[in-house]
């Protein structure tokens, strides 16, 4: 074999070796790329699931906060409604109680003049000359019975002579200097007053002392 033939054979075999090497390089690169991509692909579903879980937790937490707020508002509204209902019930009970207490107010106003007529009759009889003791005794007894009957229904007479003036129960018709009495003291009772369950039906008409 000549030298030229040997060179020719080398030249023919060299391209075959280069092609094999290239094929091996391609396979190696593909293998490396696969090894790089596979872990990423394996990790992708896990990352997606984690993101979904995080989102679900955030939504759940937000929903819980919203429900707790709504529950708090509902409780507050319930308490307010209960308080309002109790206030209405209390006011209704007070109205009924007042209606029972003061149902006799008109009747009492009609009866007071009768008491006063008896008082005047007793006073006139006491001032008249002659023997009127029997009549006076009967009138006094009737007068006492009438006051006792009124008292059973909490109708009380107000006769504040000698007491401090109280504008809630007394009405001053005049003020008179009186050095012998403390100022603002009831000197005389011109007309007695009356109360029903502590409420003034008619104030006492009085004369009040003042400083000289």
Secondary structure, DSSP 8 states (H G I E B T S, - for coil): --HHHHHHHHHHHHHHHHHHHHHHHHHHHHHHHHHHHHHHHHHHHHHHHHHHHHHHHHHHHHHHHHHHHHHHHHHHHHHHHHHHHHHHHHHHHHHHHHHHHTTTHHHHHHHHHHHHHHHHHHHHHHHSSS--HHHHHHHHHHHHHHHHHHHHTTEEEE--TTSB--TTTEEEEEEEE-TTS-TTBEEEEEE-EEEETTEEEE-EEEEEEE--
